[in-house]
C-alpha cells in the first residue's frame, strides 16, 4: 500500500498526512460506520471508475441501517470521488469511502454526533495476492460463525461486521490458509471473509443467496450478469458445508480481489487445484469489462477525464 497525495475529508481535499480524526471518534470506539471499496481501471479512454453509481447507492443504503444523515447527496459524492482520483493522478487505484459518526458524545448512542465522510485513493494490489493467477488459493472453513442477520444488518457494508471477518481471516492465515469460508447459524455457506463465493458443477454455477447473510456484492452482481451474457446456468441456492468439497471449481469475487480461483477447501483439492475453464471464462470477461473492452457494459464505467 502506497501513500497518496490528497484525501477528501468532509468536502475538502487535504494532504495525506493531515487527514486525521479525534481519538474519541464514536466510529472508532463502537464500529458505527459504513464504507465502500471501489476500483478505478486504466482503459483506452483513460482511467475509469467501475460501477461508481452502484457503490454510492449501496453506501446510502448502508447508512440507512445506522440512521446516518449525509451532508452530501449521491451526485456530490460521485463527483468528489472523481475529483479525489484526479487529485492523486492515479490511472489504476483502489478507492475507499467511509462514513462514520464523529466525536462529541461517547455513549453507545451515536445520534448526537456528526457524520463525517472520507474518500481516499490508494495504489493497492489484490486483497489476496498470488504470484500465479491460475493457481488456486488454499481456503478453510472458519471456526467463527458468520454474524447472524438477526444480530447485525449484514446487508449493510458496516464497519462492525468486519470485526467478524477479521477474526476469520486471521484464523485462516494462522492455520496456513489464504482465506476463510464462513458458515451461518443454519449451517449454510455464506461467503469468504471479504468476498462472495461461487462454485461450479457440470458447467453450472452455484452461489449462496443473500438471505444467508452474504453481502450483496457489486462484483457478485457483475458475475451474475456475465453468466447471463454467456448463457451459463446460474443457481442461487443454499449450500451446506459438506457440499463444499464436491464441486469441480470454486472462486471468490470482490472489488479488491476481483476473481480468485480456489484450489483447496479444508485440505481437499477442488478440481485439479487450479483455475477451471468456467472460472477462467468469468475472470477473462471481468477483466475485459472493467477496462472498457466490452461495449455492452461501458455504462458501468465513469471516465475520469
GIUR-V442353 format. One record per residue. SS is DSSP state (alpha for helix, beta for strand, coil for the rest). Layout:
# GIUR-V442353
ss:SS
ss:SS
This chain:
# GIUR-V442353
ss:coil
ss:beta
ss:coil
ss:coil
ss:coil
ss:beta
ss:beta
ss:beta
ss:beta
ss:coil
ss:coil
ss:beta
ss:beta
ss:beta
ss:beta
ss:alpha
ss:alpha
ss:alpha
ss:coil
ss:coil
ss:coil
ss:coil
ss:coil
ss:coil
ss:coil
ss:alpha
ss:alpha
ss:alpha
ss:alpha
ss:alpha
ss:coil
ss:coil
ss:beta
ss:beta
ss:beta
ss:beta
ss:beta
ss:beta
ss:beta
ss:beta
ss:beta
ss:beta
ss:beta
ss:coil
ss:coil
ss:beta
ss:beta
ss:beta
ss:beta
ss:beta
ss:coil
ss:alpha
ss:alpha
ss:alpha
ss:alpha
ss:alpha
ss:alpha
ss:alpha
ss:alpha
ss:alpha
ss:alpha
ss:alpha
ss:alpha
ss:alpha
ss:alpha
ss:coil
ss:coil
ss:coil
ss:coil
ss:coil
ss:coil
ss:coil
ss:coil
ss:alpha
ss:alpha
ss:alpha
ss:alpha
ss:alpha
ss:alpha
ss:alpha
ss:alpha
ss:alpha
ss:alpha
ss:alpha
ss:alpha
ss:alpha
ss:alpha
ss:alpha
ss:coil
ss:coil
ss:coil
ss:coil
ss:beta
ss:beta
ss:beta
ss:beta
ss:beta
ss:beta
ss:beta
ss:beta
ss:beta
ss:coil
ss:coil
ss:coil
ss:coil
ss:coil
ss:coil
ss:coil
ss:coil
ss:coil
ss:coil
ss:coil
ss:coil
ss:coil
ss:beta
ss:beta
ss:beta
ss:beta
ss:beta
ss:beta
ss:beta
ss:beta
ss:beta
ss:coil
ss:coil
ss:coil
ss:coil
ss:coil
ss:coil
ss:coil
ss:coil
ss:coil
ss:coil
ss:coil
ss:beta
ss:coil
ss:beta
ss:beta
ss:beta
ss:beta
ss:beta
ss:coil
ss:coil
ss:coil
ss:coil
ss:coil
ss:coil
ss:coil
ss:coil
ss:coil
ss:coil
ss:coil
ss:coil
ss:coil
ss:coil
ss:coil
ss:coil
ss:beta
ss:coil
ss:coil
ss:alpha
ss:alpha
ss:alpha
ss:alpha
ss:alpha
ss:alpha
ss:alpha
ss:alpha
ss:alpha
ss:alpha
ss:alpha
ss:alpha
ss:alpha
ss:alpha
ss:coil
ss:coil
ss:coil
ss:coil
ss:beta
ss:beta
ss:beta
ss:beta
ss:beta
ss:coil
ss:coil
ss:coil
ss:coil
ss:beta
ss:beta
ss:beta
ss:beta
ss:beta
ss:coil
ss:coil
ss:coil
ss:beta
ss:beta
ss:beta
ss:beta
ss:beta
ss:beta
ss:coil
ss:coil
ss:beta
ss:beta
ss:beta
ss:beta
ss:coil
ss:coil
ss:alpha
ss:alpha
ss:alpha
ss:coil
ss:coil
ss:coil
ss:coil
ss:coil
ss:alpha
ss:alpha
ss:alpha
ss:alpha
ss:alpha
ss:alpha
ss:alpha
ss:alpha
ss:alpha
ss:alpha
ss:alpha
ss:alpha
ss:coil
ss:coil
ss:coil
ss:coil
ss:beta
ss:beta
ss:beta
ss:coil
ss:coil
ss:coil
ss:beta
ss:alpha
ss:alpha
ss:alpha
ss:alpha
ss:alpha
ss:alpha
ss:coil
ss:coil
ss:beta
ss:beta
ss:beta
ss:beta
ss:beta
ss:beta
ss:coil
ss:coil
ss:coil
ss:beta
ss:beta
ss:beta
ss:beta
ss:beta
ss:beta
ss:beta
ss:beta
ss:coil
ss:coil
ss:beta
ss:beta
ss:coil
ss:coil
ss:coil
ss:coil
ss:beta
ss:coil
ss:coil
ss:alpha
ss:alpha
ss:alpha
ss:alpha
ss:alpha
ss:alpha
ss:alpha
ss:alpha
ss:alpha
ss:alpha
ss:alpha
ss:alpha
ss:alpha
ss:alpha
ss:coil
ss:coil
ss:coil
ss:coil
ss:alpha
ss:alpha
ss:alpha
ss:alpha
ss:alpha
ss:alpha
ss:beta
ss:beta
ss:beta
ss:coil
ss:coil
